[in-house]
Amino acid sequence: MAQETTTKSTSDTWVVTLGATVEYGPNYEGSKHYSFSALPSFDFYRFGDTPEYSAPDDNFDYTLFDLGNLEIGPVVGLRDDRLDLNNLHLQSERRVRWNFDAGGFAQYWLMENQLRLRTEVRQSLWGGDGLVADLALDWFQPVGDKLVLSAGPRMSLANSTYMRSNFGISAGQAARNGHVRTFDAGGGLKSVGFTVAATYTITPQWSVQVYEKYNRLVGDAADSPITSQFGSPNQNIIGFTLNRTFNIDF
């Protein structure tokens, strides 16, 4: 009987973490104006497994192939599409909307649960907003039993569809505006940056995280009038997350 209980707890019990995040960052990618926004977060792992560290800009993923230090699987993200070209006086019909993107991730632990190389490739699910590929290298450093610090560089690339959608200006928009030139944004390197975070475990059920994400737009993302004339290539986001962890039995 005791053996049956142990088997059930390890095979049918999942540890779930739900989080609520408040961020202060640019109104849209390339903006120099800042505002607050709220985002959800979600994570889970099987009871008995050792939880892995993660970075605040990891999207929701599930490992399908665990090849030792290499993990591969699907990933889903929430894309905050807040650029409203009307705010730039370009008289566009484009409306502000949220979007989801999905694709695949791969991560390799160069040092187990301490130094991680990760990549995500995600395609917009609707709206024609294109594809992005994010690369990250993170160092995770526990400080005592309750605090974990992390830091690492970032690089993001995007295809031409994404770049035109977020940084391009059509001839019609430029003509209606009269004060901005047309700009055909091409695909390639979009930004480089750095992310730092601190996670503190208050109790086994509650934890908090504070983080900062800095990205510098480069290439066509920086050269676009949306950034160079109306905004800024320096993109800084500060966030705070409150997490609640609990077990679910199946």
Buried (B, 14 or more C-beta within 10 A) or exposed (E): EEEEEEEEEEEEBBBEBBBEBEBEBBBBBBBEEBEEBEEEBEBBBEBEEEEBBBBBBBBBBEBEEEEEBEBBBBBBBBBBBBBBBEBBBBEBEBEBEEBEBBBBBBBBBEEEEBBBBBBBBBBBBEBEBBBBBBBBBBBBEEEEEEEBEBBBEBBBBBBBBBBBBBBBBBEEBBEEBEEBEEBBBEBBBBBBBBBBBBBBBEEEEEBBBBBBBBBBBBBBBBBBBBBBEBBBBBBBBBBEBBBEBEEEEE
